Amino acid sequence: MSEQNHPNHGLTHFDAHGQAHMVDVGGKAPTHRVAVAEGRIVMKPETLAIIQSGTAKKGDVLGIARIAGIMAAKQTSNLIPLCHPLALTRVAVDFELLPAENAVRCEATVELHGQTGVEMEALTAVQIALLTVYDMCKAVDKGMVMQGVRVLEKRGGKSGAFNAHTQVHIDV
């Protein structure tokens, strides 16, 4: 059935009667799948300096946030009701300090050989890593803002590749 004829306008987590269900991926061939997501947390310059110097009272902010992001990717199906539990083969969470923006950028890459994609796992890793930065620094900066969380890249599966850097974005 084409997306235009689908009773739910292509929303795959609903059946023909509008009931929520887990998508059946049993007939799909396993492929190597990769998803990359990013986001950032903006903060006061002094908060960024604490992160950069490693002098936060709670410890190594980015080291702990990295572990939190990895753990979150592995737990995505426990957090989002219709996500499949997946045997991830790789989760990498990296950070970049952006002094000109008073921000920390987080990028998560998640991979597996399987029948469904890993976008949700990459997005979850970024969100939880950024929440961990917030948690570890909130004593000195309650005004931090997380923003720009999005999928940058997706590879594998029937839908092929998606790269947000090559897409045209128009804000309306």
C-alpha positions as CSV (number, residue, x, y, z in Angstrom):
1,M,0.0,0.0,0.0
2,S,1.5,3.4,-1.0
3,E,2.0,6.0,1.7
4,Q,-0.7,8.2,0.1
5,N,-3.2,5.3,0.4
6,H,-2.1,4.2,3.9
7,P,-5.0,5.0,6.3
8,N,-2.5,6.6,8.7
9,H,-0.6,8.7,6.2
10,G,2.5,6.6,6.4
11,L,2.7,6.4,10.2
12,T,4.0,2.9,10.6
13,H,3.3,2.5,14.4
14,F,-0.4,2.5,13.8
15,D,-2.4,-0.3,12.2
16,A,-5.3,0.2,9.7
17,H,-7.7,0.8,12.6
18,G,-5.5,3.5,14.3
19,Q,-4.3,1.2,17.1
20,A,-0.6,1.5,18.2
21,H,1.5,-1.5,17.5
22,M,5.2,-2.5,17.2
23,V,6.2,-2.6,13.5
24,D,6.9,-6.1,12.3
25,V,10.5,-6.2,11.0
26,G,10.7,-10.0,10.8
27,G,10.6,-10.1,7.0
28,K,13.4,-7.5,6.6
29,A,16.9,-8.7,5.7
30,P,19.5,-7.7,8.3
31,T,21.8,-5.0,7.1
32,H,24.5,-2.8,8.6
33,R,22.7,0.2,9.9
34,V,24.2,3.4,11.3
35,A,22.6,6.6,12.7
36,V,24.4,9.8,13.8
37,A,22.6,12.4,15.9
38,E,23.7,15.7,17.5
39,G,22.6,18.3,19.9
40,R,24.1,21.0,22.1
41,I,23.7,22.6,25.5
42,V,24.3,26.3,25.8
43,M,25.5,27.7,29.1
44,K,27.2,30.6,30.9
45,P,30.9,31.0,29.9
46,E,31.9,30.2,33.5
47,T,30.1,26.9,33.3
48,L,31.9,26.0,30.1
49,A,35.2,26.9,31.8
50,I,34.4,24.6,34.7
51,I,33.7,21.7,32.2
52,Q,36.8,22.5,30.2
53,S,39.1,22.7,33.3
54,G,37.6,19.5,34.8
55,T,36.9,21.3,38.2
56,A,33.2,20.4,38.5
57,K,32.4,19.3,42.1
58,K,30.7,16.2,40.8
59,G,33.7,15.1,38.7
60,D,34.5,14.6,35.0
61,V,31.3,16.1,33.4
62,L,31.9,14.9,29.9
63,G,33.3,11.5,30.9
64,I,30.2,10.7,33.0
65,A,27.9,12.2,30.3
66,R,29.5,9.9,27.7
67,I,28.8,6.8,29.8
68,A,25.2,8.0,30.4
69,G,24.7,8.5,26.7
70,I,26.0,5.0,25.9
71,M,23.9,3.4,28.6
72,A,20.8,5.3,27.3
73,A,21.3,4.1,23.8
74,K,21.3,0.5,25.1
75,Q,18.1,1.2,27.1
76,T,16.0,3.0,24.4
77,S,13.5,0.2,24.0
78,N,12.8,0.5,27.8
79,L,12.1,4.2,27.4
80,I,10.2,4.4,24.2
81,P,7.3,2.0,24.1
82,L,7.3,0.8,20.5
83,C,11.0,0.6,19.9
84,H,12.5,-2.8,19.3
85,P,15.1,-4.1,21.7
86,L,18.3,-4.1,19.7
87,A,21.7,-5.8,19.9
88,L,23.8,-2.7,19.3
89,T,27.3,-3.4,18.0
90,R,28.7,0.1,18.6
91,V,27.8,3.3,20.5
92,A,30.1,6.3,20.4
93,V,29.4,9.5,22.2
94,D,31.7,12.5,21.5
95,F,31.8,16.0,22.7
96,E,33.1,19.3,21.2
97,L,33.5,22.4,23.3
98,L,32.2,25.5,21.4
99,P,33.6,28.5,23.3
100,A,32.3,31.0,20.8
101,E,28.8,29.8,21.5
102,N,29.3,29.0,25.2
103,A,28.1,25.5,24.3
104,V,29.0,21.8,24.3
105,R,28.1,19.9,21.2
106,C,27.3,16.2,21.6
107,E,27.4,13.7,18.7
108,A,26.3,10.0,19.0
109,T,26.9,7.3,16.5
110,V,25.1,4.0,16.9
111,E,25.5,0.9,14.7
112,L,24.2,-2.6,14.4
113,H,23.6,-5.4,12.0
114,G,19.9,-5.9,12.1
115,Q,16.4,-5.4,10.7
116,T,15.6,-2.0,11.9
117,G,17.3,1.4,12.2
118,V,19.0,3.0,15.2
119,E,17.9,6.6,14.9
120,M,16.0,6.5,18.2
121,E,19.0,5.1,20.0
122,A,21.3,7.8,18.6
123,L,18.8,10.6,19.6
124,T,18.3,9.0,23.0
125,A,22.1,8.9,23.6
126,V,22.4,12.6,22.7
127,Q,19.5,13.7,24.9
128,I,20.6,11.8,28.0
129,A,24.2,12.8,27.6
130,L,23.1,16.5,27.5
131,L,20.8,16.0,30.4
132,T,23.7,14.5,32.3
133,V,25.8,17.7,31.6
134,Y,22.9,19.7,32.9
135,D,22.6,17.6,36.0
136,M,26.3,17.8,36.8
137,C,26.4,21.6,36.3
138,K,23.0,22.8,37.5
139,A,24.4,23.9,40.8
140,V,26.3,26.7,39.0
141,D,24.0,27.3,36.0
142,K,20.3,26.5,36.1
143,G,19.7,28.5,32.8
144,M,21.4,25.9,30.5
145,V,19.4,25.2,27.3
146,M,19.5,22.0,25.2
147,Q,18.8,22.6,21.6
148,G,19.2,21.4,18.0
149,V,18.8,17.7,18.7
150,R,18.4,15.9,15.4
151,V,19.4,13.0,13.2
152,L,22.4,14.0,11.1
153,E,22.9,10.8,9.2
154,K,21.2,7.4,8.7
155,R,22.5,4.5,6.6
156,G,21.3,1.0,5.9
157,G,18.0,-0.6,5.3
158,K,15.5,-0.2,2.5
159,S,15.3,3.6,2.8
160,G,19.0,3.9,2.0
161,A,21.0,6.9,3.2
162,F,20.0,10.2,4.7
163,N,22.4,13.0,5.4
164,A,21.0,16.1,7.0
165,H,24.1,18.1,5.8
166,T,23.0,17.7,2.2
167,Q,19.3,18.4,2.8
168,V,17.8,21.8,2.3
169,H,16.2,23.2,5.5
170,I,13.7,26.0,5.2
171,D,12.3,27.6,8.4
172,V,8.8,28.8,8.0
